[in-house]
Amino acid sequence: MEHKSLNINIMGRDFCIVCPEDEQEEIQLAAAYLNDKIQEVKSEGRVVDSERVTIVAALKISHELLMIRNGSSFDIDEFKRRIATLKKKIDGVIASKDM
């Protein structure tokens, strides 16, 4: 797998990281998500220091991940199954209308 340099921006600072080429889009999305969480923490106004803002944002993201892993949030596999079931129903309705 080929690794490439990727430029991302977090908190107005540019970072160059090396990652697998097929992960670049996800890493850019992760950086954007982190930036959104940082802005959310900043807008709450309780934390001012940029290092602390970043840590609080990372803690919130970690908490979200653990909630998903522990099942106290929605189950992504169940969500995918429901989407597949709905797709089958929609395809069935469309097929029956074409007859």
Backbone as CSV, one residue per row, in Angstrom:
resi,resn,N_x,N_y,N_z,CA_x,CA_y,CA_z,C_x,C_y,C_z
1,MET,0.842,-1.170,0.000,0.000,0.000,0.000,0.893,1.240,0.000
2,GLU,0.589,2.152,-0.879,1.409,3.352,-1.022,0.979,4.417,-0.018
3,HIS,1.964,5.020,0.621,1.720,6.102,1.560,2.020,7.425,0.869
4,LYS,1.194,8.426,1.177,1.370,9.746,0.585,1.266,10.800,1.660
5,SER,1.840,11.951,1.377,1.733,13.088,2.288,0.356,13.713,2.143
6,LEU,-0.176,14.138,3.264,-1.487,14.774,3.283,-1.392,16.006,4.166
7,ASN,-1.845,17.128,3.660,-1.874,18.359,4.448,-3.257,18.524,5.050
8,ILE,-3.294,18.688,6.370,-4.555,18.951,7.050,-4.392,20.204,7.891
9,ASN,-5.509,20.810,8.238,-5.493,22.017,9.044,-6.362,21.788,10.268
10,ILE,-5.758,21.971,11.429,-6.478,21.829,12.688,-6.196,23.067,13.518
11,MET,-7.228,23.719,13.973,-7.126,24.946,14.773,-6.294,26.021,14.081
12,GLY,-6.433,26.102,12.759,-5.704,27.117,12.012,-4.243,26.808,11.777
13,ARG,-3.821,25.623,12.188,-2.422,25.223,11.986,-2.365,24.120,10.951
14,ASP,-1.400,24.213,10.066,-1.227,23.201,9.025,-0.322,22.089,9.522
15,PHE,-0.720,20.866,9.196,0.057,19.685,9.539,0.212,18.834,8.291
16,CYS,1.400,18.311,8.101,1.648,17.379,7.004,1.834,15.999,7.622
17,ILE,0.980,15.077,7.239,1.074,13.716,7.764,1.220,12.742,6.608
18,VAL,1.764,11.593,6.896,1.900,10.541,5.903,0.897,9.449,6.257
19,CYS,0.117,9.039,5.269,-0.886,8.008,5.516,-1.122,7.222,4.228
20,PRO,-1.734,6.050,4.352,-2.068,5.291,3.144,-2.978,6.121,2.236
21,GLU,-2.746,6.031,0.971,-3.500,6.829,0.008,-5.005,6.591,0.116
22,ASP,-5.398,5.342,0.380,-6.831,5.035,0.443,-7.494,5.495,1.748
23,GLU,-6.719,6.066,2.676,-7.278,6.577,3.931,-7.318,8.102,3.976
24,GLN,-6.837,8.752,2.935,-6.724,10.206,2.961,-8.068,10.905,3.154
25,GLU,-9.080,10.450,2.457,-10.394,11.096,2.569,-10.943,10.982,3.995
26,GLU,-10.809,9.790,4.590,-11.300,9.596,5.955,-10.527,10.445,6.953
27,ILE,-9.222,10.585,6.735,-8.413,11.394,7.648,-8.786,12.872,7.510
28,GLN,-9.069,13.314,6.312,-9.524,14.693,6.127,-10.869,14.904,6.826
29,LEU,-11.752,13.926,6.727,-13.038,14.015,7.422,-12.841,14.021,8.932
30,ALA,-11.898,13.210,9.416,-11.605,13.170,10.853,-11.064,14.512,11.325
31,ALA,-10.193,15.123,10.533,-9.645,16.435,10.894,-10.752,17.484,10.922
32,ALA,-11.655,17.431,9.957,-12.776,18.374,9.930,-13.684,18.158,11.139
33,TYR,-13.910,16.888,11.502,-14.741,16.576,12.670,-14.089,17.092,13.943
34,LEU,-12.780,16.897,14.059,-12.049,17.407,15.217,-12.144,18.931,15.274
35,ASN,-11.978,19.593,14.143,-12.110,21.052,14.107,-13.503,21.497,14.563
36,ASP,-14.530,20.775,14.121,-15.903,21.097,14.538,-16.055,20.962,16.054
37,LYS,-15.507,19.892,16.625,-15.588,19.688,18.074,-14.818,20.777,18.817
38,ILE,-13.680,21.171,18.283,-12.894,22.240,18.901,-13.709,23.537,18.910
39,GLN,-14.346,23.848,17.789,-15.172,25.054,17.713,-16.350,24.975,18.682
40,GLU,-16.920,23.786,18.819,-18.021,23.576,19.761,-17.567,23.879,21.196
41,VAL,-16.410,23.365,21.565,-15.871,23.606,22.913,-15.574,25.088,23.096
42,LYS,-14.987,25.713,22.078,-14.678,27.146,22.159,-15.950,27.974,22.341
43,SER,-17.001,27.607,21.612,-18.242,28.384,21.672,-18.930,28.267,23.031
44,GLU,-18.671,27.167,23.743,-19.230,27.026,25.084,-18.612,28.044,26.029
45,GLY,-17.400,28.512,25.726,-16.766,29.581,26.454,-16.202,29.245,27.822
46,ARG,-16.300,27.990,28.241,-15.802,27.634,29.569,-14.313,27.315,29.556
47,VAL,-13.794,26.935,28.390,-12.378,26.598,28.267,-11.767,27.576,27.280
48,VAL,-10.677,28.209,27.665,-10.083,29.242,26.819,-8.746,28.803,26.238
49,ASP,-7.898,28.208,27.042,-6.568,27.791,26.616,-6.680,26.804,25.462
50,SER,-5.953,27.047,24.359,-6.094,26.216,23.157,-5.717,24.754,23.399
51,GLU,-4.726,24.522,24.241,-4.353,23.137,24.545,-5.491,22.426,25.279
52,ARG,-6.098,23.111,26.220,-7.216,22.520,26.967,-8.432,22.332,26.067
53,VAL,-8.670,23.279,25.171,-9.788,23.154,24.226,-9.622,21.888,23.401
54,THR,-8.408,21.655,22.916,-8.124,20.478,22.101,-8.324,19.194,22.909
55,ILE,-7.869,19.201,24.142,-8.012,18.010,24.986,-9.484,17.732,25.280
56,VAL,-10.257,18.768,25.583,-11.687,18.580,25.855,-12.396,18.060,24.596
57,ALA,-12.045,18.597,23.430,-12.644,18.122,22.176,-12.288,16.663,21.932
58,ALA,-11.026,16.293,22.155,-10.598,14.900,21.981,-11.331,13.987,22.976
59,LEU,-11.535,14.475,24.191,-12.259,13.704,25.195,-13.705,13.477,24.763
60,LYS,-14.346,14.500,24.202,-15.725,14.345,23.725,-15.801,13.310,22.595
61,ILE,-14.840,13.364,21.683,-14.818,12.402,20.575,-14.575,10.992,21.108
62,SER,-13.660,10.854,22.050,-13.386,9.543,22.656,-14.631,9.005,23.344
63,HIS,-15.349,9.871,24.025,-16.584,9.468,24.695,-17.612,8.971,23.683
64,GLU,-17.767,9.693,22.576,-18.686,9.258,21.521,-18.308,7.870,21.007
65,LEU,-17.021,7.655,20.765,-16.546,6.369,20.271,-16.858,5.251,21.258
66,LEU,-16.576,5.489,22.527,-16.849,4.469,23.542,-18.331,4.179,23.672
67,MET,-19.175,5.196,23.545,-20.624,4.986,23.608,-21.073,4.093,22.449
68,ILE,-20.518,4.328,21.283,-20.879,3.507,20.124,-20.376,2.077,20.317
69,ARG,-19.137,1.945,20.764,-18.570,0.606,20.991,-19.321,-0.164,22.063
70,ASN,-19.775,0.528,23.092,-20.473,-0.130,24.197,-21.955,-0.319,23.927
71,GLY,-22.414,0.143,22.792,-23.798,-0.090,22.420,-24.791,0.847,23.070
72,SER,-24.342,1.856,23.775,-25.288,2.774,24.388,-25.705,3.871,23.406
73,SER,-25.176,3.803,22.220,-25.608,4.671,21.142,-26.217,3.745,20.078
74,PHE,-26.471,4.245,18.888,-27.058,3.367,17.886,-26.041,2.340,17.415
75,ASP,-26.545,1.208,16.997,-25.727,0.106,16.486,-25.604,0.266,14.979
76,ILE,-24.411,0.534,14.497,-24.209,0.798,13.079,-24.584,-0.410,12.221
77,ASP,-24.297,-1.619,12.702,-24.668,-2.809,11.936,-26.182,-2.948,11.829
78,GLU,-26.884,-2.668,12.918,-28.351,-2.700,12.889,-28.864,-1.619,11.936
79,PHE,-28.247,-0.474,11.965,-28.625,0.621,11.076,-28.468,0.194,9.615
80,LYS,-27.348,-0.461,9.297,-27.109,-0.950,7.931,-28.135,-2.006,7.543
81,ARG,-28.478,-2.898,8.488,-29.496,-3.919,8.203,-30.844,-3.283,7.897
82,ARG,-31.191,-2.265,8.659,-32.470,-1.580,8.422,-32.486,-0.903,7.063
83,ILE,-31.378,-0.293,6.694,-31.286,0.348,5.373,-31.451,-0.697,4.275
84,ALA,-30.791,-1.843,4.432,-30.893,-2.916,3.431,-32.333,-3.415,3.330
85,THR,-33.005,-3.565,4.463,-34.399,-4.023,4.467,-35.294,-3.013,3.757
86,LEU,-35.105,-1.737,4.062,-35.900,-0.698,3.401,-35.631,-0.662,1.904
87,LYS,-34.380,-0.839,1.518,-34.031,-0.856,0.096,-34.740,-2.004,-0.618
88,LYS,-34.762,-3.185,0.019,-35.452,-4.338,-0.577,-36.940,-4.053,-0.739
89,LYS,-37.547,-3.445,0.277,-38.981,-3.119,0.190,-39.245,-2.129,-0.933
90,ILE,-38.388,-1.108,-1.032,-38.559,-0.105,-2.088,-38.379,-0.747,-3.456
91,ASP,-37.349,-1.597,-3.603,-37.126,-2.289,-4.871,-38.323,-3.169,-5.218
92,GLY,-38.904,-3.825,-4.206,-40.075,-4.667,-4.430,-41.269,-3.859,-4.911
93,VAL,-41.496,-2.718,-4.307,-42.609,-1.851,-4.716,-42.390,-1.344,-6.129
94,ILE,-41.169,-0.936,-6.435,-40.876,-0.445,-7.789,-41.045,-1.559,-8.798
95,ALA,-40.572,-2.752,-8.486,-40.702,-3.896,-9.407,-42.162,-4.242,-9.642
96,SER,-42.990,-4.186,-8.603,-44.403,-4.545,-8.763,-45.138,-3.485,-9.588
97,LYS,-44.715,-2.254,-9.545,-45.343,-1.180,-10.339,-44.957,-1.285,-11.801
98,ASP,-43.763,-1.856,-12.082,-43.304,-1.999,-13.464,-44.024,-3.126,-14.198
99,MET,-44.679,-4.012,-13.467,-45.339,-5.165,-14.110,-46.616,-4.808,-14.739
